[in-house]
Amino acid sequence: MIDREDVRQRIDWLVSRSPADGARLVARAWVDSEFKERLLADARAAALELGLDPGPSPVVVAVENTQAVHHMVVCTLCSCYPKALLGPPPDWYKSLPYRSRAVSEPRGVLSEFGVELEDDVALRVLDSTADIRYLVIPRRPPGSERMSEDELAALVTRDSMIGVAQPATPSQVAF
Protein backbone atom coordinates (compact mmCIF):
# COMPACT_ATOMS: atom_id res chain seq x y z
CA MET A 1 0.00 0.00 0.00
CA ILE A 2 1.30 3.43 -0.87
CA ASP A 3 0.01 6.64 0.60
CA ARG A 4 -0.33 10.15 -0.78
CA GLU A 5 2.80 11.43 0.97
CA ASP A 6 4.93 8.65 -0.56
CA VAL A 7 3.65 9.58 -4.02
CA ARG A 8 4.35 13.29 -3.43
CA GLN A 9 7.88 12.58 -2.22
CA ARG A 10 8.60 10.37 -5.23
CA ILE A 11 7.32 13.02 -7.65
CA ASP A 12 9.36 15.72 -5.88
CA TRP A 13 12.47 13.53 -6.13
CA LEU A 14 11.88 12.86 -9.84
CA VAL A 15 11.40 16.48 -10.84
CA SER A 16 14.50 17.48 -8.86
CA ARG A 17 16.72 15.26 -11.06
CA SER A 18 18.73 16.84 -13.84
CA PRO A 19 21.40 15.84 -16.36
CA ALA A 20 23.99 17.42 -14.06
CA ASP A 21 24.51 14.14 -12.18
CA GLY A 22 25.20 12.19 -15.37
CA ALA A 23 27.46 15.01 -16.54
CA ARG A 24 29.50 14.67 -13.35
CA LEU A 25 30.02 10.97 -14.08
CA VAL A 26 31.13 11.69 -17.65
CA ALA A 27 33.47 14.52 -16.64
CA ARG A 28 35.12 12.34 -14.00
CA ALA A 29 35.52 9.55 -16.56
CA TRP A 30 37.19 12.01 -18.95
CA VAL A 31 39.81 13.02 -16.37
CA ASP A 32 40.26 9.75 -14.44
CA SER A 33 40.84 6.62 -16.52
CA GLU A 34 40.58 4.35 -13.48
CA PHE A 35 37.18 5.84 -12.62
CA LYS A 36 36.13 5.39 -16.26
CA GLU A 37 36.95 1.69 -16.04
CA ARG A 38 34.86 1.41 -12.85
CA LEU A 39 32.01 3.33 -14.53
CA LEU A 40 32.09 1.02 -17.53
CA ALA A 41 32.21 -2.04 -15.26
CA ASP A 42 29.42 -0.96 -12.86
CA ALA A 43 27.74 2.39 -13.42
CA ARG A 44 25.56 2.11 -10.28
CA ALA A 45 28.60 1.62 -8.06
CA ALA A 46 30.49 4.44 -9.82
CA ALA A 47 27.55 6.81 -9.28
CA LEU A 48 27.42 5.89 -5.59
CA GLU A 49 31.17 6.46 -5.38
CA LEU A 50 30.52 10.12 -6.33
CA GLY A 51 27.61 10.35 -3.89
CA LEU A 52 25.06 10.26 -6.71
CA ASP A 53 21.76 8.40 -6.51
CA PRO A 54 21.56 6.08 -9.54
CA GLY A 55 17.83 5.55 -8.92
CA PRO A 56 15.74 2.43 -8.72
CA SER A 57 16.85 0.80 -11.98
CA PRO A 58 18.28 -2.62 -11.19
CA VAL A 59 21.11 -2.20 -13.72
CA VAL A 60 22.68 0.96 -15.14
CA VAL A 61 25.21 0.37 -17.90
CA ALA A 62 27.68 2.97 -19.14
CA VAL A 63 28.98 2.66 -22.70
CA GLU A 64 31.70 4.74 -24.31
CA ASN A 65 31.64 6.43 -27.68
CA THR A 66 34.99 6.19 -29.47
CA GLN A 67 36.41 7.01 -32.89
CA ALA A 68 35.24 3.57 -34.04
CA VAL A 69 31.89 3.11 -32.21
CA HIS A 70 28.95 5.40 -31.48
CA HIS A 71 26.13 4.40 -29.13
CA MET A 72 22.55 5.64 -29.28
CA VAL A 73 19.91 4.81 -26.66
CA VAL A 74 16.23 4.14 -27.23
CA CYS A 75 13.44 2.35 -25.40
CA THR A 76 11.33 0.69 -28.07
CA LEU A 77 8.57 -0.36 -25.67
CA CYS A 78 7.93 2.81 -23.71
CA SER A 79 10.34 5.30 -22.18
CA CYS A 80 12.78 3.42 -19.92
CA TYR A 81 15.40 6.01 -19.12
CA PRO A 82 17.97 6.70 -16.34
CA LYS A 83 15.88 9.48 -14.77
CA ALA A 84 17.99 9.61 -11.61
CA LEU A 85 21.09 10.53 -13.59
CA LEU A 86 19.59 12.44 -16.54
CA GLY A 87 16.38 13.94 -15.17
CA PRO A 88 13.01 13.45 -16.84
CA PRO A 89 13.22 12.19 -20.42
CA PRO A 90 12.60 14.65 -23.25
CA ASP A 91 9.23 14.32 -24.97
CA TRP A 92 10.83 13.21 -28.23
CA TYR A 93 12.49 10.26 -26.47
CA LYS A 94 9.05 8.87 -25.60
CA SER A 95 7.58 9.52 -29.04
CA LEU A 96 6.67 6.64 -31.34
CA PRO A 97 8.56 8.15 -34.31
CA TYR A 98 11.83 8.32 -32.34
CA ARG A 99 11.35 4.89 -30.79
CA SER A 100 10.70 3.20 -34.14
CA ARG A 101 13.07 5.19 -36.36
CA ALA A 102 15.98 4.93 -33.91
CA VAL A 103 15.96 1.21 -34.71
CA SER A 104 15.00 1.23 -38.38
CA GLU A 105 17.03 4.25 -39.55
CA PRO A 106 19.34 5.36 -36.73
CA ARG A 107 21.80 7.28 -38.92
CA GLY A 108 18.92 9.30 -40.34
CA VAL A 109 17.69 10.13 -36.83
CA LEU A 110 21.20 11.14 -35.76
CA SER A 111 21.51 13.32 -38.85
CA GLU A 112 18.29 15.12 -37.88
CA PHE A 113 19.87 15.80 -34.47
CA GLY A 114 22.97 17.17 -36.21
CA VAL A 115 25.24 14.14 -35.70
CA GLU A 116 26.94 12.94 -38.86
CA LEU A 117 28.98 9.78 -38.46
CA GLU A 118 31.64 8.63 -40.88
CA ASP A 119 30.70 5.44 -42.77
CA ASP A 120 33.41 3.47 -40.94
CA VAL A 121 31.98 4.30 -37.48
CA ALA A 122 29.92 1.40 -36.12
CA LEU A 123 26.58 2.53 -34.74
CA ARG A 124 25.13 0.54 -31.86
CA VAL A 125 21.53 1.19 -30.90
CA LEU A 126 20.90 0.15 -27.30
CA ASP A 127 17.36 -0.68 -26.21
CA SER A 128 16.63 0.21 -22.59
CA THR A 129 14.25 -2.03 -20.68
CA ALA A 130 12.54 -2.11 -17.31
CA ASP A 131 15.63 -3.90 -16.01
CA ILE A 132 18.47 -2.00 -17.66
CA ARG A 133 19.21 1.66 -18.36
CA TYR A 134 22.08 3.08 -20.43
CA LEU A 135 24.32 6.11 -20.05
CA VAL A 136 26.54 7.09 -22.98
CA ILE A 137 29.99 8.50 -22.24
CA PRO A 138 30.41 10.81 -25.23
CA ARG A 139 33.80 11.52 -26.76
CA ARG A 140 35.67 14.30 -25.03
CA PRO A 141 35.67 17.36 -27.26
CA PRO A 142 38.93 18.69 -28.69
CA GLY A 143 40.29 21.75 -26.94
CA SER A 144 39.12 20.63 -23.50
CA GLU A 145 42.44 19.16 -22.34
CA ARG A 146 43.17 21.92 -19.81
CA MET A 147 39.65 22.23 -18.44
CA SER A 148 38.71 21.39 -14.87
CA GLU A 149 36.27 18.62 -14.08
CA ASP A 150 33.52 21.17 -13.34
CA GLU A 151 34.18 22.95 -16.64
CA LEU A 152 34.08 19.61 -18.47
CA ALA A 153 30.74 18.74 -16.85
CA ALA A 154 29.31 21.93 -18.34
CA LEU A 155 30.10 20.55 -21.82
CA VAL A 156 28.11 17.36 -21.28
CA THR A 157 24.49 17.55 -22.40
CA ARG A 158 21.57 15.26 -21.73
CA ASP A 159 21.35 14.46 -25.43
CA SER A 160 25.05 13.55 -25.59
CA MET A 161 24.46 11.03 -22.79
CA ILE A 162 21.65 9.48 -24.89
CA GLY A 163 23.94 9.45 -27.92
CA VAL A 164 21.92 11.75 -30.19
CA ALA A 165 24.31 14.70 -29.83
CA GLN A 166 27.95 15.47 -29.29
CA PRO A 167 28.96 17.32 -26.13
CA ALA A 168 29.38 21.07 -26.40
CA THR A 169 32.80 22.39 -27.33
CA PRO A 170 34.69 24.79 -25.06
CA SER A 171 33.94 27.66 -27.47
CA GLN A 172 30.19 27.00 -27.15
CA VAL A 173 30.09 27.35 -23.36
CA ALA A 174 30.83 30.60 -21.54
CA PHE A 175 32.76 30.11 -18.30
Residue frames as qw, qx, qy, qz and C-alpha x, y, z in Angstrom:
[[0.000, 0.890, 0.456, 0.000, 0.00, 0.00, 0.00],
 [0.421, 0.130, 0.011, 0.898, 1.30, 3.43, -0.87],
 [0.067, -0.783, -0.496, 0.370, 0.01, 6.64, 0.60],
 [0.299, 0.925, 0.187, 0.140, -0.33, 10.15, -0.78],
 [0.283, -0.893, 0.312, 0.162, 2.80, 11.43, 0.97],
 [0.679, -0.205, 0.600, 0.371, 4.93, 8.65, -0.56],
 [0.555, 0.614, 0.461, 0.321, 3.65, 9.58, -4.02],
 [0.048, 0.998, 0.012, 0.034, 4.35, 13.29, -3.43],
 [0.481, -0.704, 0.448, 0.269, 7.88, 12.58, -2.22],
 [0.693, 0.079, 0.603, 0.387, 8.60, 10.37, -5.23],
 [0.411, 0.809, 0.330, 0.261, 7.32, 13.02, -7.65],
 [0.172, -0.969, 0.162, 0.078, 9.36, 15.72, -5.88],
 [0.624, -0.431, 0.544, 0.360, 12.47, 13.53, -6.13],
 [0.653, 0.374, 0.548, 0.366, 11.88, 12.86, -9.84],
 [0.290, 0.906, 0.204, 0.231, 11.40, 16.48, -10.84],
 [0.341, -0.886, 0.264, 0.168, 14.50, 17.48, -8.86],
 [0.773, -0.097, 0.468, 0.418, 16.72, 15.26, -11.06],
 [0.359, 0.869, -0.151, -0.305, 18.73, 16.84, -13.84],
 [0.867, 0.431, -0.158, 0.194, 21.40, 15.84, -16.36],
 [0.033, -0.849, 0.449, -0.277, 23.99, 17.42, -14.06],
 [0.744, -0.422, 0.507, -0.105, 24.51, 14.14, -12.18],
 [0.902, 0.301, 0.256, 0.174, 25.20, 12.19, -15.37],
 [0.411, 0.850, -0.176, 0.278, 27.46, 15.01, -16.54],
 [0.390, -0.760, 0.495, -0.160, 29.50, 14.67, -13.35],
 [0.882, -0.104, 0.454, 0.069, 30.02, 10.97, -14.08],
 [0.747, 0.600, 0.126, 0.256, 31.13, 11.69, -17.65],
 [0.118, 0.915, -0.290, 0.255, 33.47, 14.52, -16.64],
 [0.599, -0.594, 0.533, -0.063, 35.12, 12.34, -14.00],
 [0.896, 0.151, 0.389, 0.151, 35.52, 9.55, -16.56],
 [0.555, 0.795, -0.030, 0.243, 37.19, 12.01, -18.95],
 [0.010, 0.847, -0.435, 0.305, 39.81, 13.02, -16.37],
 [0.457, -0.451, 0.726, -0.247, 40.26, 9.75, -14.44],
 [0.554, 0.263, -0.703, -0.359, 40.84, 6.62, -16.52],
 [0.126, 0.009, -0.944, 0.305, 40.58, 4.35, -13.48],
 [0.386, 0.288, 0.488, -0.728, 37.18, 5.84, -12.62],
 [0.569, 0.356, -0.358, -0.649, 36.13, 5.39, -16.26],
 [0.374, 0.144, -0.912, -0.085, 36.95, 1.69, -16.04],
 [0.072, 0.188, 0.826, -0.527, 34.86, 1.41, -12.85],
 [0.463, 0.366, 0.130, -0.797, 32.01, 3.33, -14.53],
 [0.556, 0.303, -0.601, -0.488, 32.09, 1.02, -17.53],
 [0.277, 0.057, -0.949, 0.139, 32.21, -2.04, -15.26],
 [0.244, -0.552, -0.772, 0.201, 29.42, -0.96, -12.86],
 [0.042, 0.514, 0.156, 0.842, 27.74, 2.39, -13.42],
 [0.575, -0.713, -0.316, -0.247, 25.56, 2.11, -10.28],
 [0.760, -0.434, -0.166, 0.454, 28.60, 1.62, -8.06],
 [0.449, 0.191, 0.078, 0.869, 30.49, 4.44, -9.82],
 [0.199, -0.681, -0.259, -0.656, 27.55, 6.81, -9.28],
 [0.700, -0.672, -0.243, -0.003, 27.42, 5.89, -5.59],
 [0.722, -0.099, -0.099, 0.678, 31.17, 6.46, -5.38],
 [0.185, 0.314, 0.081, 0.928, 30.52, 10.12, -6.33],
 [0.089, 0.274, 0.591, -0.753, 27.61, 10.35, -3.89],
 [0.409, 0.105, -0.340, -0.840, 25.06, 10.26, -6.71],
 [0.621, 0.136, 0.648, -0.420, 21.76, 8.40, -6.51],
 [0.011, 0.151, -0.801, -0.580, 21.56, 6.08, -9.54],
 [0.624, 0.008, -0.097, -0.775, 17.83, 5.55, -8.92],
 [0.765, -0.109, 0.512, -0.375, 15.74, 2.43, -8.72],
 [0.767, 0.467, -0.369, -0.239, 16.85, 0.80, -11.98],
 [0.934, -0.300, 0.179, 0.073, 18.28, -2.62, -11.19],
 [0.733, -0.050, 0.313, 0.602, 21.11, -2.20, -13.72],
 [0.230, 0.941, -0.051, -0.244, 22.68, 0.96, -15.14],
 [0.818, 0.062, 0.314, 0.479, 25.21, 0.37, -17.90],
 [0.039, 0.857, -0.208, -0.471, 27.68, 2.97, -19.14],
 [0.803, 0.327, 0.350, 0.355, 28.98, 2.66, -22.70],
 [0.275, -0.653, 0.203, 0.676, 31.70, 4.74, -24.31],
 [0.630, 0.769, 0.105, -0.028, 31.64, 6.43, -27.68],
 [0.582, -0.429, 0.419, 0.549, 34.99, 6.19, -29.47],
 [0.161, 0.518, -0.474, -0.694, 36.41, 7.01, -32.89],
 [0.127, 0.086, -0.922, -0.355, 35.24, 3.57, -34.04],
 [0.211, -0.447, -0.869, -0.027, 31.89, 3.11, -32.21],
 [0.232, -0.205, 0.105, -0.945, 28.95, 5.40, -31.48],
 [0.085, -0.336, -0.914, 0.211, 26.13, 4.40, -29.13],
 [0.336, -0.233, -0.167, -0.897, 22.55, 5.64, -29.28],
 [0.079, 0.139, 0.884, -0.440, 19.91, 4.81, -26.66],
 [0.494, -0.167, -0.353, -0.777, 16.23, 4.14, -27.23],
 [0.343, 0.061, 0.847, -0.401, 13.44, 2.35, -25.40],
 [0.209, -0.056, -0.718, -0.662, 11.33, 0.69, -28.07],
 [0.250, -0.449, -0.858, 0.014, 8.57, -0.36, -25.67],
 [0.239, -0.875, -0.416, 0.061, 7.93, 2.81, -23.71],
 [0.159, 0.890, -0.180, 0.387, 10.34, 5.30, -22.18],
 [0.845, -0.433, -0.083, 0.303, 12.78, 3.42, -19.92],
 [0.328, 0.774, -0.139, 0.523, 15.40, 6.01, -19.12],
 [0.602, -0.159, -0.502, 0.601, 17.97, 6.70, -16.34],
 [0.160, -0.866, -0.278, -0.385, 15.88, 9.48, -14.77],
 [0.648, -0.704, -0.087, 0.277, 17.99, 9.61, -11.61],
 [0.598, -0.288, 0.263, 0.700, 21.09, 10.53, -13.59],
 [0.240, 0.201, 0.477, 0.821, 19.59, 12.44, -16.54],
 [0.286, 0.223, 0.245, -0.899, 16.38, 13.94, -15.17],
 [0.663, 0.429, 0.493, -0.365, 13.01, 13.45, -16.84],
 [0.522, 0.119, 0.646, 0.543, 13.22, 12.19, -20.42],
 [0.157, 0.279, -0.220, -0.921, 12.60, 14.65, -23.25],
 [0.695, 0.348, 0.313, -0.546, 9.23, 14.32, -24.97],
 [0.601, 0.547, -0.471, -0.345, 10.83, 13.21, -28.23],
 [0.006, 0.355, -0.927, 0.118, 12.49, 10.26, -26.47],
 [0.429, 0.169, 0.784, -0.417, 9.05, 8.87, -25.60],
 [0.570, 0.478, -0.074, -0.664, 7.58, 9.52, -29.04],
 [0.876, 0.199, 0.438, -0.029, 6.67, 6.64, -31.34],
 [0.632, 0.760, -0.137, 0.061, 8.56, 8.15, -34.31],
 [0.018, -0.759, 0.631, -0.160, 11.83, 8.32, -32.34],
 [0.667, -0.285, 0.660, -0.196, 11.35, 4.89, -30.79],
 [0.870, 0.340, 0.356, -0.014, 10.70, 3.20, -34.14],
 [0.561, 0.805, -0.150, 0.120, 13.07, 5.19, -36.36],
 [0.272, -0.772, 0.570, -0.070, 15.98, 4.93, -33.91],
 [0.708, -0.147, 0.689, 0.041, 15.96, 1.21, -34.71],
 [0.736, 0.509, 0.438, 0.093, 15.00, 1.23, -38.38],
 [0.531, 0.684, 0.053, 0.498, 17.03, 4.25, -39.55],
 [0.582, -0.677, -0.177, 0.414, 19.34, 5.36, -36.73],
 [0.474, -0.069, 0.203, 0.854, 21.80, 7.28, -38.92],
 [0.003, 0.588, 0.453, 0.670, 18.92, 9.30, -40.34],
 [0.475, -0.809, -0.346, -0.012, 17.69, 10.13, -36.83],
 [0.614, -0.454, -0.010, 0.645, 21.20, 11.14, -35.76],
 [0.335, 0.258, 0.340, 0.840, 21.51, 13.32, -38.85],
 [0.198, -0.761, -0.426, -0.447, 18.29, 15.12, -37.88],
 [0.587, -0.766, -0.155, 0.214, 19.87, 15.80, -34.47],
 [0.155, 0.943, -0.293, 0.015, 22.97, 17.17, -36.21],
 [0.565, -0.501, 0.643, 0.125, 25.24, 14.14, -35.70],
 [0.760, 0.556, -0.278, -0.189, 26.94, 12.94, -38.86],
 [0.726, -0.429, 0.524, 0.117, 28.98, 9.78, -38.46],
 [0.188, 0.545, -0.710, -0.406, 31.64, 8.63, -40.88],
 [0.844, 0.125, -0.350, -0.386, 30.70, 5.44, -42.77],
 [0.607, 0.223, -0.723, 0.244, 33.41, 3.47, -40.94],
 [0.210, -0.266, 0.598, -0.726, 31.98, 4.30, -37.48],
 [0.299, -0.282, -0.909, -0.074, 29.92, 1.40, -36.12],
 [0.393, -0.324, 0.091, -0.856, 26.58, 2.53, -34.74],
 [0.271, -0.179, -0.927, 0.188, 25.13, 0.54, -31.86],
 [0.463, -0.429, -0.133, -0.764, 21.53, 1.19, -30.90],
 [0.165, 0.008, -0.875, 0.455, 20.90, 0.15, -27.30],
 [0.487, -0.469, -0.478, -0.561, 17.36, -0.68, -26.21],
 [0.157, -0.272, 0.628, -0.712, 16.63, 0.21, -22.59],
 [0.529, -0.332, -0.742, -0.243, 14.25, -2.03, -20.68],
 [0.599, -0.717, -0.100, -0.343, 12.54, -2.11, -17.31],
 [0.889, -0.393, -0.019, 0.234, 15.63, -3.90, -16.01],
 [0.661, -0.127, 0.172, 0.720, 18.47, -2.00, -17.66],
 [0.162, 0.969, 0.111, -0.147, 19.21, 1.66, -18.36],
 [0.755, 0.226, 0.107, 0.606, 22.08, 3.08, -20.43],
 [0.141, -0.930, 0.051, 0.336, 24.32, 6.11, -20.05],
 [0.756, 0.526, 0.043, 0.386, 26.54, 7.09, -22.98],
 [0.462, -0.653, 0.146, 0.582, 29.99, 8.50, -22.24],
 [0.572, 0.816, 0.081, 0.016, 30.41, 10.81, -25.23],
 [0.742, 0.228, -0.047, 0.629, 33.80, 11.52, -26.76],
 [0.348, -0.693, -0.136, 0.616, 35.67, 14.30, -25.03],
 [0.456, 0.873, 0.163, 0.059, 35.67, 17.36, -27.26],
 [0.672, 0.244, -0.049, 0.698, 38.93, 18.69, -28.69],
 [0.084, 0.605, -0.083, 0.787, 40.29, 21.75, -26.94],
 [0.651, -0.653, -0.088, -0.378, 39.12, 20.63, -23.50],
 [0.786, 0.102, -0.491, 0.361, 42.44, 19.16, -22.34],
 [0.278, 0.206, -0.455, 0.821, 43.17, 21.92, -19.81],
 [0.475, -0.485, -0.164, -0.715, 39.65, 22.23, -18.44],
 [0.241, -0.238, 0.759, -0.556, 38.71, 21.39, -14.87],
 [0.010, 0.244, 0.970, 0.002, 36.27, 18.62, -14.08],
 [0.191, 0.621, 0.514, -0.560, 33.52, 21.17, -13.34],
 [0.243, 0.564, -0.301, -0.730, 34.18, 22.95, -16.64],
 [0.100, 0.109, -0.914, -0.377, 34.08, 19.61, -18.47],
 [0.142, 0.405, 0.862, -0.271, 30.74, 18.74, -16.85],
 [0.273, 0.627, 0.173, -0.709, 29.31, 21.93, -18.34],
 [0.221, 0.385, -0.646, -0.621, 30.10, 20.55, -21.82],
 [0.002, 0.106, 0.992, 0.067, 28.11, 17.36, -21.28],
 [0.494, -0.028, -0.080, -0.865, 24.49, 17.55, -22.40],
 [0.710, 0.054, 0.569, -0.411, 21.57, 15.26, -21.73],
 [0.813, 0.513, -0.033, -0.274, 21.35, 14.46, -25.43],
 [0.360, 0.631, -0.686, 0.041, 25.05, 13.55, -25.59],
 [0.279, -0.276, 0.856, -0.336, 24.46, 11.03, -22.79],
 [0.784, 0.306, 0.408, -0.354, 21.65, 9.48, -24.89],
 [0.557, -0.097, 0.648, 0.509, 23.94, 9.45, -27.92],
 [0.423, 0.731, 0.503, 0.182, 21.92, 11.75, -30.19],
 [0.127, 0.978, -0.084, 0.145, 24.31, 14.70, -29.83],
 [0.666, 0.236, -0.366, 0.606, 27.95, 15.47, -29.29],
 [0.421, -0.659, -0.352, 0.515, 28.96, 17.32, -26.13],
 [0.152, 0.987, 0.037, -0.023, 29.38, 21.07, -26.40],
 [0.705, 0.320, -0.165, 0.611, 32.80, 22.39, -27.33],
 [0.428, -0.419, -0.311, 0.738, 34.69, 24.79, -25.06],
 [0.073, 0.035, 0.216, 0.973, 33.94, 27.66, -27.47],
 [0.337, -0.466, -0.614, -0.541, 30.19, 27.00, -27.15],
 [0.575, -0.653, -0.478, 0.123, 30.09, 27.35, -23.36],
 [0.071, 0.771, -0.208, 0.598, 30.83, 30.60, -21.54],
 [0.700, -0.282, -0.535, 0.379, 32.76, 30.11, -18.30]]
